[in-house]
Structures are given as structure tokens and as C-alpha cells.
């Protein structure tokens, strides 16, 4: 399933700016069909890119 790039950015922005858990972030996007593992992989990739 392809994930809209703007949705990905929005989810990552909420995660990074609010210091929330992945589960809490996904609660803010009830209609999106993104799994917690997917969001965790985005966050991990972002952290690796910053090093």
C-alpha cells in the first residue's frame, strides 16, 4: 500500500514536535491505515539520517 508523502510528513511532525509515543500519534490519525511498526521505521530512519 502506498502512503501519501504529506501524511507521512504530518505524522512524523506530530511525533517529533509533541514527544508522544507512536500509539498516541496514531490516535490523532484515526482514519489513516499506517501501522505502528511503519511509524517506528520512519522515526528510526530519521534518527539514523541525522547522525
PANUTI-916496 format. One line per 5 residues: their letters; for each residue x, y, z of C-alpha. Coordinates in Angstrom, 1 decimal, always signed. Layout:
// residues N
A> X/Y/Z | ...
***
This chain:
// residues 51
XXXXX> +0.0/+0.0/+0.0 | +1.4/+3.4/-1.0 | +1.4/+6.0/+1.8 | +0.8/+9.7/+0.9 | +4.0/+11.6/+1.4
XXXXX> +2.2/+14.5/+3.0 | +0.5/+12.2/+5.5 | +3.9/+10.7/+6.3 | +5.4/+14.2/+7.0 | +2.4/+15.2/+9.1
XXXXX> +2.6/+12.1/+11.3 | +6.4/+12.5/+11.7 | +5.9/+16.2/+12.6 | +3.4/+15.4/+15.2 | +5.6/+12.6/+16.7
XXXXX> +8.7/+14.8/+16.8 | +7.2/+18.1/+17.9 | +5.0/+16.6/+20.7 | +7.2/+14.0/+22.2 | +4.4/+11.4/+22.0
XXXXX> +4.5/+7.7/+21.8 | +3.8/+6.1/+18.4 | +0.4/+4.8/+19.7 | -0.6/+8.3/+20.9 | +0.3/+9.8/+17.5
XXXXX> -1.7/+7.2/+15.7 | -4.7/+8.0/+17.9 | -4.6/+11.5/+16.4 | -4.9/+10.0/+12.9 | -7.8/+7.5/+13.3
XXXXX> -8.6/+7.2/+9.6 | -5.1/+6.5/+8.4 | -4.1/+2.9/+7.8 | -0.5/+3.2/+8.9 | +0.8/+0.6/+11.4
XXXXX> +2.8/+1.4/+14.5 | +5.8/-0.5/+13.0 | +5.7/+1.7/+9.9 | +5.8/+4.9/+12.0 | +8.6/+3.4/+14.1
XXXXX> +10.6/+2.7/+11.0 | +10.2/+6.3/+9.8 | +11.4/+7.6/+13.2 | +14.3/+5.2/+13.3 | +15.3/+6.1/+9.7
XXXXX> +15.1/+9.8/+10.6 | +17.3/+9.4/+13.6 | +19.9/+7.5/+11.5 | +19.9/+10.2/+8.9 | +20.6/+12.8/+11.5
X> +23.8/+11.0/+12.7
***
